[in-house]
Amino acid sequence: MTIKPLADRVVIKMVEAEETTKSGIILAGAAKEKPQVAEVVAVGPGGVVDGKEVKMYLKVGDKVLMSKYSGTEVKIDGNEYTILRQDDILAIVE
């Protein structure tokens, strides 16, 4: 099954959270922060949203930094994805 987002929405897959700190301490499950870096899986076509022209500047494969608790989490075929508006993406990570 594939996901095709509508309008200015983007489908992302979260990058795994770090298991250890830089100093080598192994983190327990509850101590890990929700990751904010994700990979773009699908991008909507853009167009007119709320009366304004929206140009999509993201592309599939981009690594992005997103707002911490934005979007809607969905599970499809055993994989977890987040669908959010392009406005909720803070930056592209290079």
C-alpha positions as CSV (number, residue, x, y, z in Angstrom):
1,M,0.0,0.0,0.0
2,T,1.3,3.5,-0.8
3,I,0.4,6.8,0.7
4,K,-0.3,9.8,-1.5
5,P,-0.7,13.0,0.5
6,L,-3.1,15.7,-0.6
7,A,-2.5,19.5,-1.0
8,D,0.3,20.8,1.2
9,R,0.8,17.6,3.3
10,V,4.0,15.6,3.6
11,V,4.5,12.0,4.7
12,I,7.6,11.4,6.8
13,K,9.2,8.4,8.5
14,M,11.0,9.1,11.8
15,V,14.7,8.4,12.1
16,E,15.6,6.1,15.0
17,A,16.4,7.8,18.3
18,E,19.9,7.5,19.7
19,E,20.4,4.5,22.0
20,T,23.4,6.0,23.7
21,T,24.6,9.5,24.6
22,K,27.8,11.0,23.3
23,S,29.6,10.0,26.5
24,G,28.5,6.4,26.0
25,I,25.7,6.1,28.5
26,I,23.0,3.7,27.3
27,L,19.5,5.3,27.6
28,A,16.4,3.4,28.9
29,G,13.3,3.5,26.7
30,A,11.6,6.1,28.9
31,A,14.6,8.4,28.9
32,K,14.7,8.8,25.1
33,E,13.3,11.9,23.6
34,K,11.0,11.7,20.6
35,P,13.2,12.2,17.5
36,Q,12.7,15.4,15.5
37,V,14.7,14.3,12.4
38,A,12.7,12.4,9.8
39,E,13.0,11.3,6.1
40,V,10.4,12.5,3.6
41,V,8.5,9.5,2.1
42,A,5.9,11.3,0.0
43,V,5.0,14.9,-0.9
44,G,1.6,16.3,-1.9
45,P,1.1,18.4,-5.1
46,G,0.7,21.7,-3.4
47,G,-1.8,24.1,-5.1
48,V,-4.3,26.5,-3.6
49,V,-4.8,25.9,0.2
50,D,-7.0,28.3,2.1
51,G,-7.1,30.7,-0.8
52,K,-3.2,30.9,-1.0
53,E,-0.9,29.4,-3.6
54,V,1.3,26.8,-1.9
55,K,4.6,25.7,-3.6
56,M,6.1,22.5,-2.4
57,Y,9.8,22.8,-1.8
58,L,10.4,19.4,-0.2
59,K,11.2,16.2,-2.2
60,V,11.2,12.5,-1.4
61,G,14.4,11.5,0.4
62,D,15.0,14.9,2.1
63,K,16.0,14.7,5.8
64,V,14.0,17.3,7.7
65,L,13.7,18.8,11.2
66,M,10.1,19.0,12.4
67,S,8.1,20.5,15.2
68,K,8.3,18.1,18.2
69,Y,4.6,17.0,18.5
70,S,3.2,18.0,15.1
71,G,1.3,15.9,12.6
72,T,-0.8,12.8,12.7
73,E,0.8,9.4,13.3
74,V,-0.5,6.5,11.2
75,K,0.5,2.8,11.0
76,I,0.4,1.1,7.5
77,D,1.6,-2.4,6.8
78,G,3.5,-2.4,10.1
79,N,5.4,0.8,9.4
80,E,4.8,4.0,11.3
81,Y,4.5,7.3,9.4
82,T,3.6,10.9,10.3
83,I,1.5,13.1,8.0
84,L,1.8,16.8,8.5
85,R,1.6,20.1,6.7
86,Q,4.7,21.5,5.0
87,D,4.4,24.5,7.4
88,D,5.3,22.1,10.3
89,I,8.7,21.3,8.8
90,L,11.3,23.6,10.4
91,A,14.4,22.9,8.2
92,I,16.0,20.6,5.8
93,V,19.0,18.8,7.3
94,E,22.0,18.4,5.0
